[in-house]
Amino acid sequence: MSLHEEIKAEVKPAMMAKDAVRLSVVRNMISAFTNELVATGKTPQDMLDDAGALKVIKRLSNQRKDSIEQFINGGRPELAESEKAELVILEKYLPTLMSREEIKKIARKKGSTWCH
């Protein structure tokens, strides 16, 4: 199952759980997927491949991060909290980044000398 299909399948469980934030984020992702498909000359019924879906989710994640910063700088912490809740849901679909220690461990195994 592709990431796009997996996210589309999240609508019903979010509705049944009455999780308004998750439902809103999932619907927003699906809408962004449709916009991406149309922008790339495909039909709204097509499915994005995982790379395309991740690109869209990353863009949505970056938008949330920017909004959080703007709301905090503007003295609106309550709006920043709402964006943070949405960001947590978006980040569940993004791959986790390796920590600095994990990267160093791999570099040491490869015999690299740049790592201290």
SVG drawing of the C-alpha trace seen along z (x, -y; Angstrom):
<svg xmlns="http://www.w3.org/2000/svg" viewBox="-17 -40 58 42">
<polyline fill="none" stroke="black" stroke-width="0.4" points="0.0,0.0 1.4,-3.4 1.7,-6.2 -1.0,-8.1 -3.4,-5.2 -2.4,-4.7 -3.2,-8.4 -6.5,-8.2 -7.4,-5.2 -6.9,-7.3 -10.0,-9.4 -12.5,-6.9 -10.6,-5.9 -10.1,-9.6 -13.8,-10.3 -14.8,-7.3 -12.4,-8.4 -13.8,-11.9 -10.2,-13.2 -10.8,-16.6 -7.2,-17.5 -6.1,-14.3 -9.0,-14.4 -8.2,-17.9 -4.6,-17.1 -5.4,-14.0 -7.9,-15.8 -5.4,-18.6 -2.7,-16.1 -5.2,-14.5 -6.1,-17.9 -2.4,-18.8 -1.8,-15.5 -4.6,-16.3 -3.1,-19.7 0.3,-18.2 -1.2,-15.7 -3.0,-18.4 0.1,-20.6 2.1,-17.8 -0.4,-17.2 -2.1,-14.1 -5.7,-13.6 -7.0,-14.0 -7.9,-10.3 -4.3,-9.2 -2.1,-8.3 1.2,-10.0 4.2,-7.7 5.8,-7.6 8.5,-10.1 5.9,-12.6 3.8,-12.1 6.8,-12.6 7.7,-15.8 4.2,-17.2 4.2,-16.1 7.6,-17.7 6.3,-20.9 3.2,-20.9 5.5,-20.2 7.7,-23.2 4.7,-25.4 3.6,-24.4 7.1,-25.1 7.0,-28.6 3.6,-29.2 4.7,-28.2 7.6,-30.6 5.4,-33.4 2.7,-32.9 5.3,-32.7 7.0,-35.9 3.5,-37.5 2.6,-36.7 -0.1,-34.1 1.1,-31.0 -2.4,-29.4 -2.3,-29.4 1.3,-28.0 0.0,-25.1 -2.6,-24.2 0.1,-24.2 2.4,-22.1 -0.4,-19.5 -0.8,-19.3 3.0,-19.1 3.2,-16.1 0.7,-14.2 2.5,-15.2 5.9,-14.1 4.5,-10.6 4.5,-10.1 8.0,-11.5 11.1,-9.3 13.0,-9.8 16.4,-11.4 19.5,-9.7 21.0,-11.2 24.6,-12.7 25.7,-9.7 24.3,-7.2 26.0,-8.9 29.3,-8.9 29.0,-5.2 28.5,-4.4 31.4,-6.7 33.7,-5.0 32.8,-1.6 33.7,-2.9 37.0,-4.0 36.5,-7.7 38.9,-10.1 36.7,-13.2 34.7,-12.1 35.9,-13.1"/>
</svg>
